[in-house]
């Protein structure tokens, strides 16, 4: 591929913008051109009148996953009383859903990559003409800027944020395209990138599932006092013992925000900063604290931070602070701080608390409100958990799981790199209208 940098705003009678990057075989080919979308698609009006397809064949359109079978993706069909008037969607059809998303307030356009199905009348179904590669359109409209810029002039919003647009009118906008062979080449390139991303995603998911299964073996389960799997060197050692959390370390809730607080502004961490096994410092706030308060609520290297208040499934989400912040830092009362005693391996404690969040142990003891669950320092302190009696065994379990975490993180970084590469590739393969 080679670069080409012609960027103009497309107007009637003017050349279309050229992409920054074209494949070598198309360097001397026809330029890109602006055309109406109805030259590439036409409305497919096939209804499910004969009931050849049923509720098990109903599709939905997801911004991330495209056209998906409702039962396979969401566990059930949301079909109406009858599916007789539903639109039939063939493999390769383009579907427009008139449902706004946060990133796509005018709806989304996706290709059906799976088997044929049906969609409700809230969707519009289109079929490609001989001049159109549907996969090209799918990739083009997967870019939020392209999708929103195309639909905004066409779609009118109703009082209830519903879409006011005729199915035929959706096709009346302008789109910039190359000839069919170049459309197909671009689609093949981006399909290959998607295949790599999907394969890497499956690898990350498999490693996560492996860790989950391993933790179920290495930690005790409900009503058990010994794990199902112990490392060979500890099979004849002392058993695990059940103790309260406050026998393993000290627990402290962070400082509450106060209108009339005294002292200089000090940085602090809150729920947003504590992810599963990671501290996010992209958005650190400050609040007034006296020197004594800063000393009391300071977090130190090796402290474990847990979300005190969160949704029920995320309450108690934990991560170890590894002195990531440049300078001293404190914590807000949205967080609990666990500081391990010398007889406790803090790395083991971090893994144990992450397991408690994932298996619902924290959710079971938390107090629940309409939208937030609170773990609370007293409930956390009194929680009884089984731990290895020997510090060496605690460390051995932690080392094993930390090593697996490192592998998962490495593969997740590769996944992010592939996604970033694809995003950059799309920016160069598609023209950017409006740049001169």
N, C-alpha and C positions, 0 to 999 in steps of 0.2 A: 504494500500500500504506500501511497505517497501523499504528501500534503498539498493542499491548494487553498489559498486564503482569500476567496472572493466573497464578500458579504455585502449584500444590498437589500434594501427593502423592496419586496415584490409589489408591483403595481400593474395594472392592466397594460399590456403591451411591453413590459420590461422583462428582462431575464429574471428567472428565479434565483434566489440565493444558492450558492454552491456550498457543499460541506467542506470542512477543513481537511478531510481525509477521504480519498477515493481509492478503490482497489485498482491495481495497475491496468487490468484489462478494460477498465472503463475510463481511463484518462483521456482517450480520444473519442469517447462515445458522446451521444447527445447529452446536453446539459439537463439539469433538473428543470422541472416546469411546474407552474401553479395550475391546479385543476380543481374542479368541484369534487367533493367527496362522492357525489352521486354518479361520477364517471367511473368510480372504483367499486362502489357498492350499490345494491338495490335492495329494497325491502322484501323480505321473505314473509309471505302472508299465510303460510300453511298453519292451519289450526288443528288442534287435536280432536276434531269432530268425531272420528271413529273410535276414540278412546283406545287407540293402539298403544298409547303410553299412559302409565298410571302414576299415583302419588310417589312410588318408588323411583320414578324417573325425573322428579322435579329438580331443577337446577337453581342455584343462586349465583350471584356474581360478587366475588371478593376482590377488594383492591389489591391484596397481596397475592392471592392464589388464583385469580381469574374465575372461570366458570367451574363450579364445583357441584357435585351431587349433594343435596341437602342431608340425606341420611348418612352418607359416608363422611361428610365434613362436620355436620352439626348433631348427628345422632338421631335425627327424626325428620320427617317431612312436614313442612308447614303449608301444605296444599290446602286450598279451600274446599268447600263442600263438593264441588265438581271441578274437574280439570279439563272439561270439554272445550272451553274457549281458550285454553292455554296455547301459546305459540310453540311450534315444534322447532327445535334447534338441532341442526345437523353438525357433525364434526366439521370444523373449519369455518363455521358461521361466526359473524361478529355480533356481539350482544351489547346493547346500551341499556344500562339501568338508570332510571330516573330517580335514584335515591341519593341524596347528598352525603358526602363524607367530609370529614374535617379538612383533609388535604385536597379534596375534589368536590367543591360545593355545587357543581353542576352535573354530577353523576360521573360514571366511569364507562369506558368502552373496552371490551375484552374479547379475544378470540376463544371459541370453544375448542380446547385442545383434547377433550375427552370424547366419550361416546355420545350419541344423540340423546336428547332429553327434551324436557318442556319447561317453559318459564311462564310466569303469570303475565297478565296483560299490562302490568306496570313496566315491562321490559319491551324493547324494540329489537327485532332480529333482522340482520342484514346478511346478504350473501355476496361474495366477491364476483366481480365481472372478470372476463378473461385477461384484462389488463392489470389485475390486482393480485398481489401476494398478500393474503390475509395475515400471515406472520409478520410481515413488514409493518402493517398497520397496528398490530398488537404491540410490537416493540415501540413504535412511534408514540402511541397514546399511553404507554406505560410511563412516559416522562410527564410528571405533573404539569410542568410549564406548557408543554405541547397540548395536553388534554384540556387544561383550564382555558388557555388562550383560544383554542378552537371553539369550545362550547359557550364561553361567556357571551359572545354577541348573539348567539342563537337562542339560548334558554332564558325564559322569563321565570322569575321566582314568584310563587303565590304567597298569600298572606300567611299560610302555614308552612312556608319554606318548601312547598311542593313544586315540582317542575311543570312549567307551562310550555310545552313544546310538542309540535306535531311530529310523528315519526319520520315523515318525508322531509320536514324542515331540518332535521338533524344532519341530513346529507347535503345541505345547500351551502355549507361553508367551504372556504378555500383550504387546500392542503398542498404542500410542496412534495413532489415525488420524482424519482428517476424512472426510467423505463423498466419494464418487468424484470429483465435479467439482473439488473443492478438491485432492484428491490429484493429479489430472491437471494442474491449474494449477501446483502446486508443481514437479512433474516437468518441465513445459515450461520453467519459469523456470530450473531448475538444468541442464536439457539445453542451454539457450542459453548459460549460463555455461561449460559444458563445451566447447561448440563454439568459443567465443572462446579458451579456454585451449588447445585442440588446434590452432587456427589459429596462435596466437602461438607455440606450441611448434614447429610446422613451420617458422615463420619463423626461429626461433633455430637450428634444425637446418640449415636451408638456408644460413644465414650461416656456420655452422661448417664445412659442407661446402665452401663457396666459399673460405674461408680455407685449408682443407687443400689444395685444388687449386691455389690461388695459391702456397702455400709450395712445392709440388712444382715449380712453374715458376721461382720466384725463387731457390731454393736448388739447389745441385748435387745430383744423385742419385748412387747408388752407381756407382763406376768412371767418374764424370764429373769434369772439373776446371772446367767452365764451366756456368752455369745455362742453361736453355732460354729464359729471358725476362730481358732487361735493360731498364732504363729508357732511353728514347731518348738522353738526355744522356750515357750511359755506354757506348753500344754500340761506340764507337771508343776507349774508354779502356783502361787496363791491364786485363789479365785477372785472374781470381781466383787466389789462391795457396794452396797447401796447407801448413799449419803446425800444430804441436802446440798443444794448449790452453795449456800453460805458456809459450808464446811470445806468447800473447795477453793473459795476465793471471796474477796469483798465485793459487794455490789453497791453502786451509787447511781441515783438518778441525776440528770443534769440540771442546770440552772434554768429556772422559769423566766420568761420575758416579763419585764416590769416597766410600766410607764415612767416611773420616777427613779429608775435605777441609777446608782452612782458609779463613778469610776470612768476611766478611759475606755474607748471602744476596743473590744477584744474579739479575735476570730473564734468562731465556734462551729461545730458540726451538728447536723440535725438529721431527721429521717431521710431526707433526700440524698444525703451524702453516704449513707450506709447501704450498700447493695449486698447481694449474696456472695460473701467471700471477698469483697472488694470495697475499697474506700474511693469515692468519687469526689475529687476536689475541684470540679469545674465550676461550682457555685457555692462558695463559702461566705457566709454572712458574718457581721459583727454586732455586738451589743455591749452596753456599758457593764463593766465588772470592776469591783475593787480588787486590790492585790490579793486579799485573803480569799475572795471568791474565785479568782483566777487560779490560785494555788489549789483550792479545793476541787474545782471542776475540770482541772487540766487533764488531758489524756496523754498517756505516755506510751512509748514503744512497747508493744506486747499486750496492751489493753484490748479487751474484746468489747465491741460496741454492738448493742442490740436495739432494734426498733421497739420502743415501749408501746407506742400507739400506731396502729396500721390497720389495713384491711384484715379480715380474719385469717385469710390464707398467708398473709405476709407478716403478721405480728411475730416479733422475735427474730426477724431477719438479722443475721449476724455477720460481722467481719472483724478481723483483727487489724488494729491500727499498727502500722509498721513505720511510724515516724515519717509518713509521706509529706506532711505539711512542712513548709519552710519556716521554722520558728515554732513558738509555743501555740497551742490551740486548746480550746475547752469544748464543752458539749452542752447542748440544750436539754431540757427535761423531756423532750421527745425520745431521748436515748437513755439506755441503761449502760453502765460501765461495769464490766467484770474484770477484776484484777486478781490473777491467780496467786495462790499461796505457793511457797517453795515446794510443797509436796505434790503440786498439781502441774502437769504439763500444759502450758497455755495453748500449744498447738492442738493438743487433743481436745481441750475444752472448746476451742473454736469449731472443730469438726463436729463435736457432740451437739453443740448448740445449733449448728446448721441443720443437723439431722432432726433435732426437735422441732425446728420450724417447718421442715419439709414433710414430716410424718404426722403433723397435727398435734404434737404434744403441747406446744405452747398455746395453740388455739383452744385446746381443751380446758386449760386453766385460766385463760384470759376472760376478762369481763367484756361483754358485748353490748354495743349500742347499735343504733340503726346503721351506721356506716363505718364505725371505727371499733376495733378491739384493743383493749389495754392489757398488757402483760402485768405491769405493776411490779415494783421492786419487792414487796412483801411476798407476793405469789411466786415470783421467780426465785427468791431466796429459799423458800420452803419446798421447792420442787425437788423430789427425790429421784436421783438418777444412778444407775449402776456404772461404775468406772473400774478399770483395773487397779488392784491394790498396789502394784509395782509401777513406779514412775517409768521404768525402762519399757514396760509393755505399753503404757500410754504413749510414749515417744515413738515406739515401733509402729503402732496403729496410725499415729499422726503422720509419720514419715511416708507410709504407704499411700495414704489418701492425699497428702500434699503433692507427692510425685505425680499422682493421677491428675490432680488439679492443674499442675503445670503443663501436662500433656494436653489437657482439654483447652487450656488458655492458648497454647501454641497453635492448636488446630483452629480455634475460634479466630485467632488473628489472621490465619491464612484465609479463612472464610471472608473476613472483613476486607482483606486485601483483594480478593477476587471480585467482591462487590464494588469496591472502589475502582478497580481496573475496568469493569464493565461500564460503570457510570462515566468514566473518562472517555471510554471508547464511543459511547453513545453521543457524547457531546461533540465528538469529532466526525462521526459518521452521518449525523443529521445536521442540516444547515440551521443556523441561528438567525431567524428573520429579525431584522431591525438593527443588526450590527453593520456598520459601514467600514 
